Amino acid sequence: MLTSNDFTGLLSDRFFRNFFPVPASNELLYGRVTPDFVLPNLTHGSTLQLSSYRGQQPVVLAFTRIFTEKQYCPFCFPHIKTLNDHYSAFRDRGIEVLMITSTDERQSAIVVQDLGLQMPLLSDPSCQVFRAYQTGQALGAPLPAQFVLDRQGQLRFKHLFSFLDHNASPERLLENAGAMFS
């Protein structure tokens, strides 16, 4: 459950590895296949490999910022809820949404339960996938970002965090992912 005064677990190795600001330096090129990864899927209790979607369907990668199972980024918490609320709209169009967090598997399982997540929540506590996608970091966690990949795994859209435009809206992600069917 979301609480604002419980900081248990905040000061961890992950927090200190991501403490100093590193701006997003995303140099992934449009039209190129993005880095593959394998991560635990806490929503479905399995392991997920990104490349398994290649040749099948478009994918939205939604990197989110959760500090602990009780502490969410104030910009990301509403985005997580909104993406979850729109998940069926993505699925109805044949698009998968993969949410990636740096919380560990235990924390991520609590997030899935507390928020009633339907979309896959992938756990990347080492932040290797965040780094492969060059999302940046600050104050204890990687920064949020969103990427739309076509059916072949090629990058078609990216949105990197800024204080003026925190996260791409579900409508914007749907528009960019849906354009691949036109």
Residue, then its C-alpha position, 0 to 999 in steps of 0.5 A: m500500500l502507498t504510504s508517504n512516511d515509511f522509508t523502510g528499505l529505501l537506503s539500499d545498495r541500489f539507492f546509493r548506486n543510483f544516487f548521483p544524477v546521470p542525465a538520460s543520454n539515450e543514443l538508441l537509434y530509430g529503426r534499430v533493434t533495441p537491446d534484448f533482456v531477460l527479467p522476472n515478470l512478477t505479475h505472472g510469476s515467470t521470466l520474460q525475454l524481450s526478443s520473444y515478442r519479435g515478429q509477433q507484436p509491438v511492445v511498449l517499454a515503460f521504465t518506471r521509478i519506484f523507490t520501495e514497495k511503499q515509496y513511489c516517485p510522485f510523477c511515476f505513481p499516477h503514470i503507473k495507475t493510468l497505464n494499468d487502467h489503459y492496459s486493455a486498450f493496448r492489448d485490444r490493439g495487439i500491443e504489449v506493455l512491459m513495465i520495468t522497475s528497479t525494485d527487487e522481486r519481493q518489493s515488485a510482487i508487493v507493488v503488483q498486489d497493492l496496485g492490482l497490476q494487470m500489465p507485466l511488471l519486470s524487476d531489474p534491481s541491478c539496473q542493467v536494463f535501465r543502463a542499456y536503455q540509457t534512461g539516466q538516474a538521480l536521487g536513488a533510482p533510475l529515471p523513467a522513460q518509455f520506448v515503443l518497439d515495432r513487431q521486429g523490435q525496432l525503436r519507433f518512439k522514445h520519451l525520456f524524463s524531463f521535469l517539464d514532460h515526465n512520462a508519455s501519456p497512454e494516449r501518446l504511446l497508443e498513437n505511436a504504437g498504433a501508427m505501425f498498423s497504418 
